[in-house]
């Protein structure tokens, strides 16, 4: 039976903005003002959905400790204030709602810390196209001193380190808070921690909900390296964003 060939209409680009991952400890929790102090000069925006957890800073795995009372894991909160210069943040249980009440500072000790990060991948609806390339170094291990024969000796290689690069063409819109527009700003952020891409080659929905089991995708943390703008009177305004993975990509090409 012939296979069904996928087209570009099956694809999509999902993104977590750069600068949306921060860590703090109990001393960064203020129960009087219900504020949390994370690192300054991150890129949290009002309305960003975030989740909290305890992590082991040695390897990024789940850590041990107790989140401040009023904050629970696996719960999505929404940023209602973040000061770039101080790192002071306030969150709400609902978008645009009242500040959550924090009644204690939690318990955590080194190497564990509290972590706040962008809650989930979000679709960048303005993407025209994306591309992603994986390359592999070759290491020359040719030896000398072989006995001569009829044919010239060939060099011998083994595989070396891998690298990757990608790009996405994104249309500008007149809406300030679209992720497409935000990606341009992310290129020049000093701290890009938290930037992640999920590139779907085949996006499948079941009953109107994205089905991760049946979809195919490539996921990785990334650095955004450049933004190339193209403006002319005849075409929609577009920008090409270039990026490269900072961790080994996860390839999920199975429909099971």
GUKELO-802352 format. One record per residue (C-alpha): residue number from 0; x, y, z. Coordinates in pm, whole numbers, plus 50000, padded with zeros to 5 digits. Layout:
N
{zaba NUM, {X, Y, Z}}
...
This chain:
256
{zaba 0, {50000, 50000, 50000}}
{zaba 1, {50138, 50338, 49903}}
{zaba 2, {50228, 50579, 50182}}
{zaba 3, {50056, 50915, 50213}}
{zaba 4, {50307, 51192, 50149}}
{zaba 5, {50291, 51479, 50395}}
{zaba 6, {50275, 51840, 50279}}
{zaba 7, {50384, 52161, 50445}}
{zaba 8, {50027, 52224, 50557}}
{zaba 9, {50081, 51949, 50815}}
{zaba 10, {50355, 52146, 50989}}
{zaba 11, {50359, 52410, 51261}}
{zaba 12, {50601, 52596, 51488}}
{zaba 13, {50546, 52613, 51863}}
{zaba 14, {50764, 52824, 52091}}
{zaba 15, {50850, 52915, 52449}}
{zaba 16, {50987, 53272, 52464}}
{zaba 17, {51346, 53343, 52564}}
{zaba 18, {51414, 53478, 52910}}
{zaba 19, {51116, 53302, 53066}}
{zaba 20, {51290, 53071, 53311}}
{zaba 21, {51413, 53188, 53648}}
{zaba 22, {51520, 53034, 53977}}
{zaba 23, {51495, 53161, 54334}}
{zaba 24, {51511, 53039, 54693}}
{zaba 25, {51316, 53106, 55011}}
{zaba 26, {51484, 53442, 55065}}
{zaba 27, {51329, 53560, 54739}}
{zaba 28, {50973, 53513, 54870}}
{zaba 29, {50798, 53805, 55038}}
{zaba 30, {50482, 53701, 55223}}
{zaba 31, {50394, 54061, 55311}}
{zaba 32, {50367, 54185, 54952}}
{zaba 33, {50303, 53844, 54789}}
{zaba 34, {50606, 53901, 54566}}
{zaba 35, {50872, 53666, 54432}}
{zaba 36, {51219, 53787, 54336}}
{zaba 37, {51374, 53593, 54047}}
{zaba 38, {51669, 53700, 53832}}
{zaba 39, {51660, 54055, 53688}}
{zaba 40, {51662, 54132, 53315}}
{zaba 41, {51462, 53827, 53214}}
{zaba 42, {51176, 53857, 52967}}
{zaba 43, {50856, 53775, 53155}}
{zaba 44, {50559, 53973, 53023}}
{zaba 45, {50227, 54055, 53184}}
{zaba 46, {49987, 53777, 53087}}
{zaba 47, {50253, 53506, 53046}}
{zaba 48, {50133, 53167, 53172}}
{zaba 49, {50389, 53019, 53415}}
{zaba 50, {50435, 52711, 53632}}
{zaba 51, {50644, 52659, 53946}}
{zaba 52, {50854, 52361, 54051}}
{zaba 53, {51150, 52256, 54264}}
{zaba 54, {51460, 52159, 54064}}
{zaba 55, {51801, 52013, 54137}}
{zaba 56, {52040, 52272, 53993}}
{zaba 57, {52314, 52014, 53935}}
{zaba 58, {52126, 51842, 53653}}
{zaba 59, {51789, 52016, 53612}}
{zaba 60, {51590, 51717, 53738}}
{zaba 61, {51306, 51730, 53990}}
{zaba 62, {51441, 51848, 54324}}
{zaba 63, {51337, 51816, 54686}}
{zaba 64, {51167, 52090, 54883}}
{zaba 65, {50830, 52251, 54942}}
{zaba 66, {50699, 52540, 54735}}
{zaba 67, {50578, 52851, 54921}}
{zaba 68, {50225, 52803, 55055}}
{zaba 69, {49977, 52943, 54803}}
{zaba 70, {50177, 52806, 54507}}
{zaba 71, {50133, 52449, 54386}}
{zaba 72, {50300, 52241, 54117}}
{zaba 73, {50113, 52148, 53797}}
{zaba 74, {49909, 52470, 53828}}
{zaba 75, {49924, 52743, 53566}}
{zaba 76, {49956, 53098, 53699}}
{zaba 77, {49969, 53426, 53508}}
{zaba 78, {50224, 53704, 53542}}
{zaba 79, {50061, 54031, 53646}}
{zaba 80, {50385, 54219, 53719}}
{zaba 81, {50756, 54176, 53655}}
{zaba 82, {51024, 54443, 53710}}
{zaba 83, {51324, 54397, 53480}}
{zaba 84, {51574, 54580, 53699}}
{zaba 85, {51488, 54399, 54024}}
{zaba 86, {51340, 54067, 53911}}
{zaba 87, {51036, 54115, 54137}}
{zaba 88, {50733, 53921, 54010}}
{zaba 89, {50370, 53887, 54105}}
{zaba 90, {50139, 53619, 53968}}
{zaba 91, {49767, 53550, 53969}}
{zaba 92, {49555, 53237, 53946}}
{zaba 93, {49375, 53392, 53648}}
{zaba 94, {49485, 53613, 53362}}
{zaba 95, {49462, 53973, 53483}}
{zaba 96, {49334, 53861, 53824}}
{zaba 97, {49436, 53950, 54177}}
{zaba 98, {49777, 53863, 54321}}
{zaba 99, {49786, 53520, 54481}}
{zaba 100, {49830, 53514, 54857}}
{zaba 101, {50160, 53360, 54973}}
{zaba 102, {50156, 53258, 55339}}
{zaba 103, {50505, 53113, 55388}}
{zaba 104, {50841, 53116, 55211}}
{zaba 105, {50863, 52743, 55143}}
{zaba 106, {51157, 52517, 55220}}
{zaba 107, {51448, 52446, 54988}}
{zaba 108, {51821, 52395, 55031}}
{zaba 109, {52120, 52367, 54797}}
{zaba 110, {52157, 52228, 54538}}
{zaba 111, {51778, 52264, 54504}}
{zaba 112, {51595, 52582, 54405}}
{zaba 113, {51246, 52698, 54321}}
{zaba 114, {51189, 52752, 53950}}
{zaba 115, {50935, 52951, 53750}}
{zaba 116, {50907, 52904, 53374}}
{zaba 117, {50676, 52960, 53078}}
{zaba 118, {50399, 52704, 53118}}
{zaba 119, {50368, 52536, 52779}}
{zaba 120, {50455, 52564, 52412}}
{zaba 121, {50235, 52808, 52222}}
{zaba 122, {50169, 52816, 51850}}
{zaba 123, {50329, 53096, 51649}}
{zaba 124, {50041, 53156, 51411}}
{zaba 125, {50228, 53399, 51183}}
{zaba 126, {50495, 53153, 51060}}
{zaba 127, {50527, 53134, 50682}}
{zaba 128, {50779, 52849, 50687}}
{zaba 129, {51053, 52692, 50895}}
{zaba 130, {51362, 52484, 50822}}
{zaba 131, {51597, 52282, 51037}}
{zaba 132, {51930, 52120, 50947}}
{zaba 133, {52145, 51870, 51138}}
{zaba 134, {52512, 51829, 51044}}
{zaba 135, {52783, 51595, 51172}}
{zaba 136, {53157, 51653, 51194}}
{zaba 137, {53401, 51404, 51046}}
{zaba 138, {53725, 51313, 51223}}
{zaba 139, {54011, 51203, 50999}}
{zaba 140, {54173, 50887, 51144}}
{zaba 141, {54375, 50792, 50838}}
{zaba 142, {54698, 50607, 50918}}
{zaba 143, {55023, 50594, 50722}}
{zaba 144, {55258, 50308, 50647}}
{zaba 145, {55014, 50073, 50472}}
{zaba 146, {55154, 49836, 50214}}
{zaba 147, {55118, 49972, 49856}}
{zaba 148, {54858, 49815, 49631}}
{zaba 149, {54702, 49864, 49293}}
{zaba 150, {54478, 50149, 49411}}
{zaba 151, {54553, 50466, 49601}}
{zaba 152, {54466, 50445, 49972}}
{zaba 153, {54147, 50615, 50085}}
{zaba 154, {54124, 50830, 50392}}
{zaba 155, {53940, 50686, 50694}}
{zaba 156, {53689, 50888, 50893}}
{zaba 157, {53480, 50844, 51205}}
{zaba 158, {53176, 51047, 51304}}
{zaba 159, {53228, 51346, 51533}}
{zaba 160, {53008, 51597, 51710}}
{zaba 161, {52670, 51701, 51570}}
{zaba 162, {52541, 52054, 51522}}
{zaba 163, {52217, 52206, 51407}}
{zaba 164, {52071, 52528, 51271}}
{zaba 165, {51727, 52646, 51177}}
{zaba 166, {51525, 52940, 51058}}
{zaba 167, {51166, 53055, 51046}}
{zaba 168, {51003, 53323, 50834}}
{zaba 169, {50749, 53510, 51044}}
{zaba 170, {50500, 53777, 50936}}
{zaba 171, {50477, 54098, 51136}}
{zaba 172, {50134, 54192, 51268}}
{zaba 173, {49996, 54506, 51431}}
{zaba 174, {49925, 54314, 51753}}
{zaba 175, {50194, 54385, 52012}}
{zaba 176, {50171, 54059, 52206}}
{zaba 177, {50198, 53801, 51925}}
{zaba 178, {50476, 53545, 51971}}
{zaba 179, {50597, 53614, 51616}}
{zaba 180, {50674, 53976, 51699}}
{zaba 181, {50820, 53872, 52034}}
{zaba 182, {51071, 53640, 51868}}
{zaba 183, {51242, 53941, 51709}}
{zaba 184, {51299, 54100, 52049}}
{zaba 185, {51422, 53767, 52185}}
{zaba 186, {51719, 53774, 51943}}
{zaba 187, {51879, 54066, 52127}}
{zaba 188, {51807, 53950, 52482}}
{zaba 189, {52120, 53912, 52692}}
{zaba 190, {51965, 53617, 52877}}
{zaba 191, {51786, 53373, 52647}}
{zaba 192, {51726, 53103, 52909}}
{zaba 193, {51394, 52931, 52851}}
{zaba 194, {51383, 52962, 52471}}
{zaba 195, {51251, 52636, 52327}}
{zaba 196, {51121, 52530, 51987}}
{zaba 197, {50885, 52250, 51896}}
{zaba 198, {50878, 52203, 51520}}
{zaba 199, {50590, 51989, 51399}}
{zaba 200, {50632, 51804, 51071}}
{zaba 201, {50291, 51641, 51110}}
{zaba 202, {50037, 51796, 51345}}
{zaba 203, {49737, 51576, 51428}}
{zaba 204, {49427, 51685, 51618}}
{zaba 205, {49183, 51451, 51790}}
{zaba 206, {48843, 51597, 51878}}
{zaba 207, {48985, 51944, 51830}}
{zaba 208, {49282, 51890, 52065}}
{zaba 209, {49645, 51851, 51958}}
{zaba 210, {49731, 51480, 51984}}
{zaba 211, {50098, 51453, 52081}}
{zaba 212, {50090, 51075, 52045}}
{zaba 213, {49994, 51088, 51678}}
{zaba 214, {50187, 51404, 51587}}
{zaba 215, {50550, 51414, 51472}}
{zaba 216, {50787, 51681, 51601}}
{zaba 217, {51140, 51799, 51683}}
{zaba 218, {51194, 51965, 52022}}
{zaba 219, {51499, 52146, 52163}}
{zaba 220, {51625, 52436, 52370}}
{zaba 221, {51773, 52707, 52152}}
{zaba 222, {51968, 53028, 52109}}
{zaba 223, {51818, 53283, 51871}}
{zaba 224, {52109, 53415, 51666}}
{zaba 225, {51977, 53667, 51413}}
{zaba 226, {51675, 53841, 51268}}
{zaba 227, {51666, 53953, 50904}}
{zaba 228, {51388, 54197, 50818}}
{zaba 229, {51245, 54240, 50468}}
{zaba 230, {51022, 54543, 50408}}
{zaba 231, {50889, 54652, 50069}}
{zaba 232, {50565, 54800, 49934}}
{zaba 233, {50456, 54485, 49749}}
{zaba 234, {50473, 54213, 50015}}
{zaba 235, {50362, 54151, 50367}}
{zaba 236, {50624, 54252, 50622}}
{zaba 237, {50830, 53949, 50721}}
{zaba 238, {51133, 53865, 50931}}
{zaba 239, {51359, 53560, 50914}}
{zaba 240, {51459, 53435, 51258}}
{zaba 241, {51766, 53211, 51280}}
{zaba 242, {51834, 52979, 51572}}
{zaba 243, {52045, 52681, 51677}}
{zaba 244, {51985, 52408, 51936}}
{zaba 245, {52176, 52423, 52265}}
{zaba 246, {52081, 52069, 52365}}
{zaba 247, {52037, 51742, 52178}}
{zaba 248, {51704, 51763, 51990}}
{zaba 249, {51429, 51517, 52069}}
{zaba 250, {51293, 51357, 51754}}
{zaba 251, {50945, 51214, 51782}}
{zaba 252, {50865, 51077, 51438}}
{zaba 253, {50657, 50781, 51550}}
{zaba 254, {50275, 50784, 51543}}
{zaba 255, {50247, 50585, 51864}}
